[in-house]
Amino acid sequence: MRKILLETQRVVAFRQAIKVVEDTVKGHPGIMVVWGYSGRGKSSCVEKYATETNAVYLYIENQLTPTALLKQLCRELNGMEPHQKAMAKRIIVEELEDTPRTLLIDEADKLCINGIEHLRDIHDMTGIPLVLIGEPKIYGTLHSRKRLWSRVTKTVEFGPVTIEDIVLLGMKACDLKVKPDAANELLRRCKGDFRPLYHDLRDIEIRAKANAIKEIEQDLVQGLPDRKKKAEP
C-alpha cells in the first residue's frame, strides 16, 4: 500500500486558505485555525505543506510550558535554546523579521492560554502567518476570546472520512476499485477516522493480491477482523 496524501476537499481548502493568510499585509490579522478530531488527516496535510515550503512546523507535546514552547520554537528557527523566556521571544521575533516564515503549530489545543498569547504576540510583532492546528477545543478556545478571535482570518475544518475519500484512497494507494457497498461498509467500520481505514485497506490489498482481485465487494470487507475485539489469551 503506497503512502500518499489524498487531495481531498479538506486538503484543497487548507491550501486555498493558507494562501490568503500568507498574502496578508503586516499589521493585518493573519491567524488561521485548522481543526477537527484525531484521525481526520490534519497533521499529514500540514506536515506535507511544511516539506514543500520554508514554513516552520512545530509539534506540541503534552504540558508544554510557555517557556518550553518559546525555546522549542527558537531551536527550530536557529538552533539556539535560550533559558530565559524574554530572550527566546526576542530572538524568535528577530529571526522572523529577517526571514519571514509561516508558523505551523500542530496540537495547539494542548497549549495553555498563555502559550497561545505568546504566539499571538509574535504574530503581531512580525506579521508572519500563524496556523494553529488541533482538535475542536482549539476552535472553542480562540472563539471565546475576542482578542484572539479578531485576528483569525481563515478556518478550515477537517471533517470525517467520506465515501469519495475511500474510493479515491483505494484507487490511489492500492490500485483497487472499491464498489459502493464495500465503501459504505468501510465507512461504517472506520467511523470517520483515516487510521482504521488504512489498516482495513492494507488487509484488503493483501487478500486482493493473493486472489488476483481488482474490485472490492462488500463481502470482502465484511470478512475483515473486528479490530475492537480483544486478542485471545
N, C-alpha and C positions, 0 to 999 in steps of 0.2 A: 504494500500500500504506500503510495507516494505521499510525502508530506507536502501539503500545499495550503495556501491561504485562499479561500474562496472569495471571489469578488461579489459578495452578497450585497444586498441593498444597504445593509448597515455599514459595510466597508466603504461603499461608494459615498454614503452620506458623511462618513468620517473624513474622507479625502476632500470632499467639497467644503465641509465646514472648516477644516484646518487651513485651507487656502484663504478663507475670509479672515481668520484671526491673524494669520501671518502677513496679511496685507494691511493690517491696522496701523495707523499712524501713531507714533509715540504720543502719549498723553490722552489717548482714547482707549476705552475698555477693550481688552483683548484676551479675556479668560474664556476657556472652553471646557465644558463638562461632558465627559463620556461615561455613561452609567448603564448598569444592568447587572443581573445576577451572575454568579460564578458559572463558568462553562459556556458563556454566550459568544466568546471569541474576541473580547475586548483587548486582552493582553497580546494575543497573536497579531492582531491588526496594528497595534501601537508599536510593538517591537519591530515589525517589518518596516513600518514607516521610519523608525529611527535608523535602521540599517541603510535605508535608501537616501537619507538626508544627513545633515550635520546636527540634527536635534539631539538633545541630551535626554536619555532615558534613565529614570531613577525608580527602582522598586522599593516600596516602603515595607519594612519589616514591622512586626508587632511591637508596640510600646516604644516606638522611636521618639525620643525627646526632641524638642526644637533645636537644642544644641547639636545633637547627633545628626539631625536632618541637615543642618547647615554644613556640618563637617563633611558629611557624605556627598552633598552637592558640590562643595568646594573641591573635594577629591576627584569627582568626575570631570570637573572643568579644567583643573591644572595640576592635580596630583598632591596638592597641599592639604593638610588637616590641622588647621589652627585650633588650639584648645579653647580659645575664647569665642563666644558666640558673635560678639560685635565684630571681631576681626574677620571671622569666616564670612559674615554677611557683607562686609566691606569689600573683601576680595572677590566674592561672587558678583557683586554689582560692577566692579571694575572690569572683570573678565567679560561679562555680558555686554557692557558698554563698548569694549574694544572689539569683541567678536560676538555679535548678536546670534543667539541660538535658541530655538524653541525648547521649552522645558516640558517634558512628558513625565508626569508624576503618577506612577501606577500604584494601585491600592491606597489611594489618597484618603479613603474613608477611614483608614487606620490612624491617621494623624489627629492629634488634639487640635482644638481650635487655634491655639497659639502658633502651632506649626503652620497651619494654613494662612494665618495672618502674616507670618514672616514671608511666605511665598507671595502673598498679595503685595507686600512692601517691595519686594524685588521686582515684581511686575510693574508696579507704579513708578519705581525709580529708573528702570531701564527701558520700559516699553516692550520688553520681549513677550512673545505669546506664551501663555501658561495653560497647559492642558492637564486637568485633574481627572484621573480615571479611577472608578471604583464602583462598588455596589450601590444600590439605591440610597443608602444612608448619605452618601456624599452630596447627592442632589438635594436632599432634605436639609442638610447642614448649611449649605450655601444659600438655599432659597429662604431660610428662616432668618438670615442676617442681611439686612439691606445693604450695608457697606460692601459685602462680598458679592451679593447677587447683582447689584447695579453694574458690576464690572464683567458679568458673564455675557458674552456676545453670541455664543453658539452652544447648543446642547445636542448630543447625539445619544439616543437610547439604543442599546443592543438588546433587542427582544429575543424571544425563544426561537429555536430552530424551526424552519418551515419545511413544507413538503418540497418546495423548489430547491432548498439547500440540500436536502437528502438526495434528490435525483442528480443534482449537479455534482455533489461530492462523490457519489457512486461512479459517475462517468469520469470525472477528472482524476480522482485518486486511485480508482480500481479498474477502470475500463469496463465497467459493468452497467447495464441498463436496469434500473430499479423500476419495476412495474408499480402502478398507482396503489394497488392493495398492499404490496410489500412496503412501499414508502409510508403508508398510513400506519402499518404495524411498527415500523422502525420509529416513527414519530411518537407512537404510544409508549414504546419502551424507553426512549431517551428522555421523555418529559421535558423537551425543550433545551436539553443540555448537549453540547457537542461531544463531551468526553465519552459518555457511554455509547454515543453514536459511532465514534471512531472505533471503539472496541468491537461493536457489532459488525461493522463493515469489514474490519480486519478478519474476523472469523468467517464471514460470508465469502470474502475473497479467497481464503484458503480452501473452503469447501468447493467454491465455484471452479477454481483451477484444477482441483483433484477430479472433478467430474465434467470438465470441459463445458461449463455453463457460462453463458454470456448475458442471460436475462434473469433477474432475480424475482422469483414469485413469492407470494405470501407464505406458502408452506415452508420455504427455506428459512424465512425469518422466524416463524413460529417454532422451528426446531432448534433455535439457539438456546443456550442455557440461561436460566433465570439468574441474573447477576446479583440479585438481592438475597438469594438463598445462602445460608452459611455452609461452609465446606464440611464434609462428613468427617467426624473424628477418626 
